[in-house]
């Protein structure tokens, strides 16, 4: 049976589905746990003395190398191409293609002009290049984290004994020696062990170390990670020693199966909130073009009689409606955000993740190491009545100091605490010598040491699980005197221990026995009729600053939910201590029984979800996203990778396991939630500046379209040529390239932000017509006042030369007015405060805007003016311009106020 399972596991590996692979691997591990070491070695063709070099080669060829699946970085060419794949870029390329087609198919040879596609090509090139450079830098930084110091392990090899080999050279059948501090190099079946404790937090999320030993122990219903005689790749040895035979390497390990799922999932990356928002905005722009371009063609064709010119002009309208610099601005904003985050020691692997981070309204995180220090501290040392007692601490200190086993986290916490409370505790070590000991074992769950002084008197000190200690004590020490351990006193001690456990603490008892009879041949029979002196309470303490970080996240509209594999009591206590509501705590076993609807409701109600499997964590994240939340997930273990992949924004740390870093979008070089809070604010600021450009540009261009339609209907000529319209948009867009550096009002980053095409549409409809009204006012002033003053007669009385001057003056006037009002609009709607007084734009934006206005205003007076069919403007025009711009500012501020009052958001 065992051999059949082994062969099925091996033969199924190359092509079976992931779920089947996981089950086959679990079955093989269970069978390996149930087999005796000798039987397992025989089945594997291995030997307790180690494999020969030939056998190592054969095993590696048959089972594969001890390497986890890792996503291969795409080629440079593919990475460069991917930088240009963007919905907005697609819109621009479509317009450019249509422009080239119509220019070369419909236009007369002398009228062919590649200005439009050339400008679009430059914009696309700039945008893609900026994105490529930034993502290359981030990719290189993330790759550098994987270049770690080579880790080795001790392996028995035939004829050489114990040798040090690199972990990736370990093969199935190797016999590995483990000791305190070692990383487990593969999945092992233990052959022998002595006081072995391992940390499986990277796999299970449980902060408390677990004991492993040669015998199976756990029953058939236990999970694979709870099988007592198996240790797994990704675990670390806390204390003790052991030898084990390798039963799975690389992709066949529990850790490897998760890594393979992460790598496989990268090829089908989930659609995030940022992706959906960009797609919706793109559809909005395409819809507007689909509606407006035919309208412009029909109106211009019917009124002007030249359908080819009408079609060419409609393409310019399409360009005018599209925020051409959007890909560049988005990339610049995200790049600036990545630079800002790098100052907080955050590596941005996926550039769009910055805007996703700003949209996050629920942050899910693991507990161990994220909210806690991931270390054990001794919080309390109490006598049997619950009072602080230094004598209890001194007794525990002697037990931990003289124990000959490798010091575990509990012993280290005791030694550290004793020296903090009483630096003279070390003097006790000089007064006593170790006489005998009984090491810790899983059945007894306690450790006893016997110490003696100069007079020859001996004292046995025992510490262990409080339940076990109560069972071997017959008396208790109260106020320095021994009293019987009555049922009432025992119940009182048990109740206090239960209360401490409810507060997330691990409780040990401490007991003494003077002059034990079995000194020199100490046995478990001597661990009876002891005197209980008190108890010790240990805790993995919350991180300093965790409470402040949770409060800061809440103040910014982000709810923190804890998803952990640890126990509910421990998780609830830690969460309560740092301000996360823990009134409703849900365990994975409860969630497993719920259907999707009830699952989603339960997940939304609870802030603490404990005893979760990796799959359950991912399902929780998915349920929150289905409910409309934008979810970030922060974790560092194998058990967190699936949830990170399912979230809108996966966050890990540089010390995380490779699988977690592989699944992350952002990597923190400091595991600090406060850094994450600053990152969320940075993401919101970045998204706000991107939204500024989209809303202002689309609404302004939307207003221009109505102006063009009105002009095409009412005027005997086009109000602006295609080249002039493109030039106006280009200069304006260049001035907006400073938006990534613009300041953002505090109130605009207090709550989550997301791409919202509906908000863009409402803003466009509300604000766009305002500019149209003043465009029409400008048309009237130019047609009836300014242009006749320049030409000396109204349009109807002019000859061809006079009409050319009239048109050149008119187009120059509208070009200048459009630049002035568009630039002013940037400053008027970039804030909900009083512009220029309560909120001022960044100096870069102000300077570029002023330069853009000056350039366009001066253009008709330069030698380039005639080449663009622009005529110099008279002084009367500028007097009218100031009046129109002043009225426009007042009207825009009024429209802004009404828009906000009706529930609209400016940014």
C-alpha positions in Angstrom: 0.0 0.0 0.0 2.8 2.4 1.0 4.7 1.7 -2.2 1.6 2.1 -4.3 0.9 5.5 -2.7 4.5 6.6 -3.3 4.4 5.6 -7.0 1.1 7.3 -7.5 2.5 10.5 -5.9 5.6 10.5 -8.1 3.9 9.5 -11.4 1.0 12.0 -10.9 3.3 15.0 -10.3 4.1 16.2 -13.8 0.6 16.9 -15.2 -2.1 16.4 -12.6 -4.4 19.3 -11.7 -3.4 21.3 -8.6 -6.2 20.0 -6.4 -5.4 16.4 -7.2 -1.7 17.1 -6.7 -2.3 18.5 -3.2 -4.4 15.5 -2.2 -1.9 13.0 -3.6 0.9 14.8 -1.7 -1.1 14.8 1.6 -1.9 11.1 1.2 1.8 10.3 0.7 2.8 12.3 3.7 0.2 10.5 5.9 1.4 7.1 4.8 5.0 8.2 5.4 4.0 9.3 8.9 2.2 5.9 9.6 5.1 3.8 8.4 7.9 2.8 10.7 11.3 4.5 9.9 12.8 1.1 8.8 9.9 0.4 6.5 10.0 3.9 5.0 13.8 3.7 4.4 13.4 0.4 2.7 10.6 1.7 0.5 12.6 4.7 -0.5 15.8 2.7 -1.1 17.6 4.8 1.5 19.8 3.9 4.4 20.1 5.3 7.9 23.8 5.7 7.3 23.2 8.0 4.3 23.1 7.7 0.5 26.1 7.2 -1.8 26.9 9.8 -4.4 25.4 7.6 -7.1 22.2 7.1 -5.2 22.0 10.9 -4.6 22.2 11.4 -8.4 19.6 8.8 -9.0 17.2 10.2 -6.4 17.6 13.7 -7.9 16.9 12.5 -11.4 13.8 10.5 -10.2 12.3 13.0 -7.7 13.6 16.3 -9.0 15.7 19.1 -7.5 15.0 20.7 -4.1 13.9 24.0 -5.6 10.6 25.7 -5.3 8.6 26.7 -8.4 9.5 30.3 -9.2 8.0 32.5 -11.9 10.5 33.2 -14.6 10.9 36.9 -15.3 9.7 37.6 -18.8 12.3 38.5 -21.4 13.4 42.1 -21.8 11.5 42.4 -25.0 8.3 41.1 -23.4 8.7 43.4 -20.4 9.2 46.4 -22.7 6.1 45.5 -24.7 4.0 45.0 -21.6 4.9 48.6 -20.5 2.9 49.9 -23.5 -0.2 47.7 -23.0 -2.7 50.1 -21.6 -6.4 50.9 -22.4 -5.6 54.6 -22.8 -2.7 53.9 -25.1 -5.0 51.7 -27.2 -7.4 54.6 -27.7 -4.6 56.9 -28.8 -3.2 54.3 -31.2 -6.7 53.7 -32.7 -7.0 57.5 -33.3 -3.5 57.6 -34.8 -4.3 54.7 -37.1 -7.5 56.2 -38.4 -5.8 59.6 -38.8 -3.1 58.0 -41.0 -5.7 56.1 -43.0 -7.9 59.1 -43.7 -4.9 61.3 -44.5 -3.5 59.0 -47.1 -6.7 57.7 -48.5 -9.2 60.6 -48.4 -7.1 63.8 -48.3 -5.5 65.5 -51.2 -1.7 64.9 -51.5 -0.9 68.5 -50.7 -3.1 68.3 -47.6 -1.6 65.2 -46.1 -0.3 65.8 -42.6 1.2 63.3 -40.2 1.3 65.8 -37.3 -1.5 64.1 -35.3 0.0 60.5 -35.4 3.5 61.9 -34.8 2.4 63.7 -31.7 0.5 60.7 -30.5 3.4 58.4 -31.1 5.7 60.7 -29.0 3.2 60.6 -26.2 2.9 56.8 -26.3 6.6 56.4 -26.4 7.2 58.7 -23.4 4.5 57.0 -21.3 5.7 53.4 -22.1 9.3 54.3 -21.5 8.6 55.9 -18.1 6.6 52.9 -17.0 9.2 50.4 -18.3 12.1 52.2 -16.5 10.1 52.4 -13.2 9.0 48.7 -13.3 12.5 47.6 -14.3 13.9 49.3 -11.2 11.3 47.8 -9.0 11.8 44.3 -10.5 15.5 44.5 -10.0 15.1 45.5 -6.4 12.6 42.6 -5.8 14.9 40.2 -7.5 17.8 41.3 -5.3 15.8 40.3 -2.2 15.8 36.7 -3.5 19.6 36.7 -3.7 20.1 35.5 -0.1 23.1 33.9 1.6 23.2 30.2 0.7 21.7 28.1 3.5 23.2 24.7 4.3 22.2 21.7 6.4 23.8 18.6 7.9 23.2 15.4 5.9 24.5 11.8 6.3 26.3 10.5 3.3 27.6 7.0 2.9 31.3 6.8 3.7 31.5 10.5 4.8 29.2 10.7 7.8 27.7 14.1 8.5 28.5 16.6 5.8 27.3 20.2 5.2 25.5 20.6 1.9 23.5 23.4 0.3 19.7 23.0 0.8 19.1 22.7 -2.9 21.4 19.7 -3.0 19.2 17.7 -0.6 17.4 14.7 -2.2 14.6 12.3 -1.2 16.1 9.6 0.9 18.7 11.8 2.6 19.0 11.5 6.3 19.2 15.0 7.7 20.4 16.1 11.1 18.5 19.0 12.7 19.5 21.1 15.7 18.5 24.4 17.3 18.4 27.3 14.8 18.3 25.1 11.7 15.9 25.7 8.8 14.1 22.5 7.8 15.5 21.8 4.3 12.6 19.6 3.0 9.7 17.6 4.2 11.1 15.0 6.7 9.9 11.9 8.5 11.6 11.9 11.9 13.8 8.8 12.7 14.9 10.1 16.1 14.4 13.2 18.2 15.3 14.8 21.5 13.1 17.6 22.9 12.5 18.9 19.3 10.3 22.0 19.0 9.8 23.7 15.7 8.1 26.8 14.5 5.6 26.2 11.7 4.3 29.8 11.7 5.3 30.3 8.1 3.1 27.4 7.1 0.2 27.6 9.6 0.4 31.1 11.1 0.5 29.7 14.6 3.0 31.6 16.7 3.5 28.9 19.4 6.2 26.3 18.6 5.1 22.7 18.5 6.8 19.6 19.6 7.8 16.9 17.1 9.0 13.4 17.9 9.6 10.0 16.4 6.1 8.5 17.2 3.0 9.4 15.2 0.9 10.7 18.1 -1.8 12.6 16.3 -4.7 10.6 14.9 -6.0 10.1 11.4 -8.3 13.1 11.7 -5.4 15.5 12.3 -4.3 17.9 9.5 -1.0 17.0 7.9 0.9 19.8 9.7 -0.3 18.4 13.0 1.3 14.9 12.4 3.8 14.7 15.2 6.6 12.8 13.3 6.7 15.1 10.2 8.5 18.4 9.9 8.2 20.5 6.8 10.1 22.8 4.5 9.5 26.4 5.7 9.7 25.4 9.4 12.6 26.3 11.7 14.0 24.4 14.7 13.4 26.3 18.0 15.1 23.8 20.3 16.2 20.2 20.6 17.6 17.9 18.0 16.5 15.2 15.6 17.3 13.1 12.5 14.8 12.6 9.7 14.6 11.1 6.3 13.6 13.3 3.4 10.3 12.2 2.0 9.5 15.2 -0.4 11.6 18.0 -1.9 11.0 21.1 -4.0 7.6 21.3 -5.7 6.4 18.1 -4.0 6.6 19.6 -0.5 3.7 21.4 1.2 5.5 24.7 0.7 6.2 23.8 -2.9 2.6 23.1 -3.7 1.7 26.6 -2.5 4.5 28.1 -4.5 3.3 26.3 -7.6 -0.2 27.7 -7.1 1.2 31.2 -6.7 3.3 30.9 -9.9 0.5 29.4 -11.9 -1.8 32.2 -10.7 0.5 34.9 -11.9 -0.3 34.2 -15.5 -3.9 35.0 -14.8 -3.5 38.0 -12.5 -6.8 39.0 -10.9 -8.5 42.2 -12.1 -8.0 44.8 -9.4 -10.0 47.9 -8.5 -7.5 50.0 -10.5 -7.9 47.8 -13.6 -11.6 48.0 -13.4 -11.6 51.8 -12.9 -9.3 52.3 -15.9 -11.4 50.1 -18.1 -14.6 51.9 -17.1 -13.0 55.3 -17.9 -11.7 54.0 -21.2 -15.2 52.8 -22.1 -16.5 56.3 -21.2 -14.0 58.0 -23.6 -14.7 55.5 -26.4 -18.5 56.0 -26.0 -18.1 59.8 -26.1 -16.0 59.6 -29.2 -18.5 57.2 -30.8 -21.3 59.7 -30.2 -19.5 63.0 -30.9 -17.3 62.2 -33.9 -20.3 61.3 -36.2 -22.2 64.3 -35.0 -19.2 66.6 -35.9 -18.9 64.9 -39.3 -22.6 65.4 -40.1 -22.8 69.0 -38.9 -19.6 70.1 -40.5 -20.3 68.3 -43.8 -23.8 69.7 -44.1 -22.8 73.3 -43.2 -19.5 73.5 -45.0 -20.1 71.2 -47.9 -16.6 69.5 -47.7 -17.1 66.0 -46.3 -13.4 65.1 -46.5 -12.4 68.2 -44.4 -15.3 67.4 -42.1 -14.0 63.9 -41.5 -10.4 65.1 -40.9 -11.7 67.7 -38.5 -13.8 65.1 -36.7 -10.6 63.1 -36.1 -9.1 66.2 -34.5 -12.2 66.5 -32.3 -11.7 62.8 -31.3 -8.1 63.8 -30.3 -9.4 66.8 -28.6 -11.9 64.8 -26.5 -9.2 62.3 -25.5 -6.8 63.2 -22.7 -3.7 62.4 -24.9 -1.3 62.8 -22.1 -3.2 60.5 -19.8 -0.9 57.5 -20.2 2.1 59.8 -19.5 0.4 61.5 -16.6 -0.7 58.2 -15.1 2.7 56.8 -15.4 4.3 60.0 -14.0 2.0 60.0 -11.0 2.6 56.3 -10.3 6.3 56.8 -10.8 6.3 59.7 -8.4 4.3 57.6 -5.9 6.9 54.8 -6.2 9.7 57.2 -5.5 7.8 58.6 -2.5 7.2 55.1 -1.2 10.8 54.1 -1.7 11.7 56.8 0.9 9.6 54.8 3.3 11.5 51.7 2.3 8.7 50.2 0.1 9.5 48.4 -3.1 6.7 48.7 -5.7 6.7 45.5 -7.8 3.5 46.4 -9.8 3.2 50.1 -10.5 -0.6 50.1 -10.7 -0.7 48.7 -7.1 -0.1 52.3 -5.9 -3.5 53.4 -6.9 -5.0 50.1 -5.6 -3.3 50.8 -2.3 -5.0 54.2 -2.2 -8.4 52.6 -2.8 -8.0 50.0 0.0 -10.8 50.3 2.6 -10.2 46.9 4.3 -6.8 45.8 5.3 -6.5 42.1 6.1 -3.3 41.0 7.9 -1.9 38.1 9.7 -1.2 38.4 13.4 2.2 36.8 14.1 5.0 39.2 13.3 2.7 41.8 11.9 0.7 42.9 14.9 3.0 41.0 17.4 6.7 40.8 18.0 6.8 37.1 17.0 8.7 36.4 20.2 7.8 35.1 23.7 8.0 37.4 26.7 7.3 36.5 30.4 4.5 38.8 31.4 3.6 37.6 34.9 5.2 35.5 37.7 2.5 35.0 40.3 2.2 33.0 43.6 -0.7 30.7 44.1 -2.9 33.6 45.3 -2.2 35.6 42.1 0.3 38.1 43.5 3.6 39.0 41.9 6.3 37.0 43.6 10.0 37.3 42.9 10.6 33.9 44.5 8.6 32.2 41.7 10.7 34.0 39.1 14.0 32.9 40.9 12.8 29.3 41.0 12.0 29.4 37.2 15.3 31.1 36.5 17.2 28.2 38.1 15.2 25.6 36.2 15.8 27.3 32.9 19.5 28.1 33.6 20.5 24.6 34.7 18.5 22.6 32.1 21.0 21.1 29.8 18.7 21.0 26.7 18.9 23.7 24.1 17.2 26.8 25.5 13.8 27.3 23.9 11.9 30.6 23.6 10.2 30.0 27.0 13.6 29.5 28.8 15.0 32.5 27.1 12.1 34.6 28.1 12.5 33.5 31.8 16.2 34.2 31.8 15.8 37.6 30.2 12.9 38.6 32.6 14.7 37.4 35.7 17.8 39.5 34.9 15.6 42.5 34.1 13.8 42.3 37.5 16.9 41.4 39.6 20.4 41.7 38.0 21.8 39.8 41.0 19.9 36.6 39.9 23.1 35.4 38.3 24.6 35.0 41.8 22.1 32.1 42.3 24.0 30.2 39.6 27.2 30.4 41.6 25.5 29.1 44.8 24.1 26.0 43.2 25.3 23.2 41.0 23.3 20.9 38.7 22.8 17.5 40.3 20.3 15.8 38.1 17.5 16.5 35.7 14.5 15.0 33.8 14.3 16.6 30.4 11.0 17.8 28.9 8.9 15.3 27.0 5.6 15.5 25.3 3.8 13.0 27.6 4.8 14.7 30.9 4.8 18.3 29.4 7.3 19.4 32.1 11.0 19.6 32.9 12.7 19.0 36.3 16.2 19.9 37.5 17.8 19.1 40.8 20.3 21.6 42.2 22.5 21.3 45.2 24.4 23.8 47.4 27.6 23.6 49.3 26.0 22.0 52.3 24.8 19.1 50.1 21.1 20.0 50.4 19.2 19.3 47.2 16.2 21.0 45.6 14.1 19.8 42.7 12.5 22.5 40.6 9.9 21.6 38.1 8.0 23.7 35.6 5.4 22.7 33.0 1.8 23.0 31.8 -0.4 24.2 34.7 -2.8 21.2 34.4 0.1 18.7 34.7 1.7 20.6 37.6 -1.5 20.6 39.6 -1.7 16.8 39.1 1.7 16.2 40.7 1.4 18.7 43.6 0.0 17.9 47.0 0.8 21.1 48.8 1.2 24.8 47.9 3.2 27.6 49.3 1.2 30.5 50.7 3.0 33.4 52.4 6.1 31.3 52.9 4.3 28.3 54.5 3.3 25.0 53.0 -0.4 24.3 53.1 -2.4 21.4 51.6 -3.5 21.9 48.0 -7.1 21.9 48.8 -9.8 21.5 46.0 -10.8 25.1 46.6 -7.2 26.4 46.2 -6.7 24.1 43.1 -9.9 25.5 41.6 -8.8 29.0 42.3 -5.4 28.4 40.6 -7.1 26.7 37.6 -9.6 29.6 37.2 -6.8 32.1 37.3 -4.9 30.2 34.6 -8.0 30.0 32.5 -8.5 33.8 32.8 -4.9 34.4 31.7 -5.4 32.0 28.8 -8.4 34.1 27.8 -6.1 37.0 27.7 -4.0 35.2 25.1 -1.3 33.9 27.5 0.4 30.6 27.8 0.5 29.5 31.5 3.1 27.3 33.2 3.2 26.1 36.8 6.3 26.1 39.0 6.8 23.5 41.8 9.5 22.5 44.3 10.5 19.3 46.2 13.2 19.3 48.8 15.6 16.4 49.0 14.1 14.2 46.3 14.9 10.6 47.0 16.0 9.6 43.5 18.9 12.0 43.1 21.5 10.5 40.8 18.8 8.2 39.3 16.0 10.6 39.0 12.7 9.2 37.5 9.2 10.4 37.0 8.3 8.8 40.3 10.1 11.6 42.0 7.8 14.2 40.4 5.1 13.8 43.0 4.0 15.3 46.3 5.6 18.5 45.1 4.8 22.0 46.4 3.2 24.4 44.0 4.8 27.8 44.4 3.2 29.8 41.5 2.7 30.2 37.8 4.2 32.0 34.9 2.3 33.7 32.1 3.9 34.2 28.6 2.7 36.3 25.7 3.8 37.1 22.2 3.4 40.9 22.8 1.8 43.4 20.4 4.3 45.5 18.5 5.1 48.9 19.8 3.2 51.2 17.6 0.7 48.6 16.4 -2.2 50.3 18.2 -1.2 53.7 16.8 -1.0 52.3 13.3 -4.5 50.6 13.6 -5.9 53.9 14.9 -4.3 55.8 12.1 -5.7 53.4 9.5 -9.1 53.7 11.0 -8.9 57.5 10.9 -8.2 57.2 7.1 -11.2 55.0 6.6 -9.4 51.6 6.5 -10.9 48.8 8.6 -8.3 46.3 9.8 -9.3 42.6 9.9 -7.0 39.9 11.3 -6.9 36.6 9.5 -4.7 34.2 11.4 -4.1 30.5 11.7 -3.5 31.0 15.5 -6.0 30.3 18.2 -9.1 32.5 18.7 -8.3 33.3 22.3 -4.8 34.5 21.5 -5.9 36.5 18.5 -8.8 38.1 20.3 -6.6 39.3 23.1 -3.9 40.7 20.9 -6.6 42.5 18.8 -8.3 44.0 21.8 -5.1 45.3 23.1 -4.3 47.3 20.0 -7.8 48.6 19.4 -9.3 46.1 16.9 -12.8 45.0 17.9 -12.9 41.4 19.0 -16.5 41.0 20.2 -17.1 38.8 17.2 -14.4 36.2 16.6 -15.0 33.6 13.9 -13.1 30.4 13.5 -12.3 28.6 10.2 -14.4 25.5 11.3 -17.5 27.7 11.6 -16.9 29.3 8.2 -16.4 26.0 6.5 -20.0 25.0 7.2 -21.5 28.2 5.7 -22.8 28.7 2.2 -21.5 31.7 0.1 -24.2 34.1 1.3 -23.8 33.4 5.0 -20.1 33.2 4.6 -20.0 36.7 3.2 -22.2 38.1 5.9 -20.2 36.5 8.7 -16.9 37.7 7.3 -18.2 41.3 7.1 -19.4 41.1 10.7 -16.1 39.9 12.2 -12.8 41.7 12.6 -11.0 38.7 13.9 -10.9 35.4 12.0 -8.9 32.7 13.6 -7.8 29.1 12.9 -8.0 29.8 9.1 -6.4 27.6 6.5 -4.6 29.3 3.5 -7.6 28.5 1.3 -10.0 30.0 3.8 -8.0 33.2 4.0 -8.2 33.6 0.2 -11.9 32.9 0.4 -12.4 35.6 3.0 -10.6 38.1 0.8 -12.7 37.1 -2.1 -16.0 37.5 -0.1 -15.0 41.0 1.0 -14.2 42.0 -2.6 -17.5 40.5 -3.8 -19.2 42.8 -1.2 -17.6 45.9 -2.9 -14.6 46.4 -0.7 -11.1 47.1 -2.0 -9.0 44.7 0.0 -5.3 44.8 0.8 -3.6 41.8 2.4 -0.4 41.9 4.3 1.4 38.7 5.2 4.8 37.0 5.2 4.1 33.3 5.4 3.3 30.5 3.0 -0.2 30.4 4.4 -0.7 34.0 3.3 0.3 33.7 -0.3 -3.0 32.7 -1.7 -4.8 35.5 0.1 -2.3 38.0 -1.2 -2.9 36.8 -4.7 -6.7 37.1 -4.3 -6.6 40.7 -2.9 -6.5 44.0 -4.8 -3.1 44.7 -3.3 -0.8 42.1 -1.9 1.8 43.4 0.6 4.7 41.4 2.0 8.1 42.1 3.7 11.7 41.5 2.7 12.1 38.8 5.4 9.0 36.9 4.1 9.3 33.5 2.6 10.0 33.4 -1.2 6.4 32.4 -2.0 4.9 35.4 -0.1 7.3 37.8 -1.8 6.4 36.2 -5.2 2.7 36.9 -4.6 3.1 40.5 -3.3 2.6 43.7 -5.3 4.4 45.8 -2.6 7.3 44.7 -0.4 8.0 46.5 2.8 11.6 46.7 3.9 10.3 47.3 7.5 7.4 45.2 8.9 5.6 48.2 10.2 1.9 49.0 9.8 2.6 52.7 10.2 4.7 52.5 7.0 1.7 50.9 5.4 -0.5 53.8 6.6 1.8 56.3 5.0 1.8 54.2 1.8 -2.0 54.3 1.7 -2.0 58.1 2.0 0.7 58.2 -0.7 -1.5 56.0 -2.9 -4.5 58.3 -2.4 -2.5 61.4 -3.2 -1.3 59.7 -6.3 -4.8 58.7 -7.4 -6.1 62.2 -6.6 -3.6 63.8 -8.9 -4.4 61.4 -11.7 -8.1 62.1 -11.1 -7.5 65.8 -11.3 -6.1 65.5 -14.8 -8.8 63.1 -16.0 -11.7 65.2 -14.7 -10.4 68.6 -15.7 -9.2 67.6 -19.1 -12.3 65.5 -20.1 -14.7 68.1 -18.8 -12.8 70.9 -20.6 -12.6 68.9 -23.8 -16.2 67.9 -23.5 -17.1 71.6 -23.3 -14.9 72.3 -26.4 -16.9 69.7 -28.4 -20.2 71.6 -27.8 -18.4 74.8 -28.8 -17.1 73.1 -32.0 -20.6 71.8 -32.8 -22.1 75.2 -32.2 -19.4 77.0 -34.2 -19.8 74.5 -37.1 -23.5 75.2 -37.2 -23.4 79.0 -36.7 -20.1 80.1 -38.2 -19.1 80.1 -41.9 -15.8 78.6 -41.0 -14.2 76.2 -38.5 -13.4 77.9 -35.2 -10.0 76.1 -35.0 -8.1 74.0 -37.4 -7.1 70.4 -36.7 -3.5 71.3 -36.1 -4.4 74.2 -33.9 -6.7 72.1 -31.8 -4.0 69.4 -31.4 -1.4 72.1 -30.5 -3.7 73.5 -27.8 -4.1 70.1 -26.2 -0.4 69.4 -26.4 0.6 72.6 -24.7 -2.1 72.2 -22.0 -1.1 68.6 -21.4 2.5 69.5 -21.1 1.6 72.1 -18.4 -0.2 69.3 -16.6 2.9 67.1 -16.4 3.6 68.9 -13.1 0.4 67.4 -11.5 2.3 64.5 -9.9 4.1 67.0 -7.7 0.9 68.9 -6.8 -0.2 69.1 -3.2 -3.5 67.4 -2.2 -5.7 68.8 0.5 -5.8 66.7 3.7 -9.5 66.1 3.6 -9.0 64.4 0.2 -6.8 61.6 1.6 -8.8 60.9 4.7 -11.0 58.3 3.0 -10.3 55.6 0.5 -10.1 56.7 -3.2 -10.8 54.6 -6.3 -11.1 55.1 -10.0 -14.7 56.1 -10.5 -15.9 56.6 -14.1 -19.4 57.6 -12.9 -17.8 60.5 -11.0 -15.8 61.5 -14.1 -19.0 61.5 -16.1 -21.0 63.6 -13.6 -18.2 66.1 -13.3 -17.9 66.3 -17.1 -21.6 66.9 -17.6 -21.7 69.5 -14.8 -18.6 71.5 -15.5 -18.1 71.1 -19.3 -21.0 73.2 -20.4 -19.7 76.1 -18.3 -16.7 76.5 -20.7 -19.0 76.1 -23.7 -21.0 79.1 -22.6 -17.9 81.3 -22.4 -16.6 79.8 -25.6 -19.8 81.0 -27.3 -19.4 84.4 -25.6 -15.9 84.5 -27.0 -17.1 83.6 -30.5 -19.6 86.4 -30.4 -17.0 88.9 -29.2 -14.5 87.8 -31.9 -17.0 87.6 -34.7 -18.9 90.8 -34.1 -16.2 93.0 -32.4 -12.6 92.0 -32.6 -12.3 90.5 -36.1 -14.3 93.3 -37.8 -12.1 95.8 -36.0 -9.0 94.1 -37.4 -10.3 93.6 -41.0 -12.2 96.9 -41.1 -15.5 95.3 -42.1 -17.8 92.5 -41.1 -17.5 89.0 -42.6 -20.2 89.4 -45.3 -18.4 92.4 -46.8 -14.9 90.9 -47.0 -13.1 89.5 -50.0 -11.0 86.3 -49.9 -7.9 88.0 -48.4 -10.0 89.8 -45.8 -11.8 86.6 -44.9 -8.5 84.8 -44.5 -7.3 87.4 -42.0 -10.7 87.3 -40.3 -10.5 83.5 -39.8 -6.8 83.7 -38.7 -7.7 86.4 -36.1 -10.8 84.4 -34.9 -8.9 81.2 -34.5 -6.0 82.9 -32.7 -8.5 84.5 -30.3 -10.2 81.3 -29.5 -6.9 79.4 -29.1 -5.6 82.0 -26.6 -9.0 82.1 -24.7 -9.1 78.3 -24.5 -5.6 78.1 -23.0 -6.3 80.8 -20.4 -9.6 79.2 -19.3 -8.3 75.7 -19.3 -5.3 76.6 -17.2 -7.4 78.7 -14.8 -9.8 75.7 -14.4 -6.9 73.6 -13.1 -6.4 75.9 -10.2 -10.1 76.4 -9.5 -11.2 72.8 -9.4 -8.1 71.1 -8.0 -9.4 71.9 -4.5 -12.7 72.3 -2.6 -11.2 75.1 -0.6 -10.8 78.7 -1.7 -8.3 78.6 -4.5 -5.0 80.6 -4.3 -5.9 81.5 -0.6 -6.6 78.3 1.4 -5.1 75.9 -1.1 -2.3 76.7 -3.5 -1.0 74.5 -6.3 2.6 73.2 -6.3 5.0 75.8 -7.7 5.9 73.4 -10.5 2.3 73.4 -11.7 1.9 77.1 -11.3 5.1 77.8 -13.2 4.4 75.4 -16.1 0.8 76.8 -16.4 2.1 80.3 -16.6 4.7 79.4 -19.2 2.0 77.6 -21.2 -0.3 80.6 -21.2 2.5 82.9 -22.1 3.6 80.6 -25.0 0.1 80.3 -26.6 -0.6 84.0 -26.0 2.6 85.0 -27.8 2.3 82.5 -30.6 0.3 84.6 -33.0 2.9 87.4 -32.7 5.8 85.1 -33.6 7.0 84.0 -37.1 5.4 80.6 -36.3 2.0 82.3 -36.2 1.4 82.6 -39.9 2.6 79.0 -40.4 -0.2 77.9 -38.1 -2.7 80.3 -39.8 -2.8 82.6 -36.7 -2.9 86.4 -36.8 -1.7 88.9 -34.2 -4.5 90.0 -31.8 -5.4 93.7 -31.1 -5.4 95.3 -27.7 -9.2 95.4 -27.6 -9.1 91.6 -27.6 -7.1 91.4 -24.4 -9.5 93.8 -22.6 -12.4 91.5 -23.6 -10.3 88.4 -22.7 -9.8 89.7 -19.1 -13.5 90.3 -18.7 -14.4 86.9 -20.1 -11.9 85.1 -18.0 -13.1 86.9 -14.8 -16.7 86.0 -15.5 -15.6 82.4 -16.3 -13.8 82.1 -13.0 -16.9 83.3 -11.1 -19.2 81.0 -13.0 -16.9 78.0 -12.6 -16.7 78.5 -8.8 -20.5 78.7 -8.6 -20.9 75.5 -10.7 -18.3 73.9 -8.5 -20.2 74.8 -5.3 -23.5 73.6 -6.7 -21.9 70.3 -7.9 -20.4 69.6 -4.4 -23.7 70.6 -2.7 -25.5 68.0 -4.8 -23.1 65.3 -3.6 -20.5 65.4 -6.3 -16.8 65.0 -5.6 -14.2 67.2 -7.3 -11.5 64.6 -7.1 
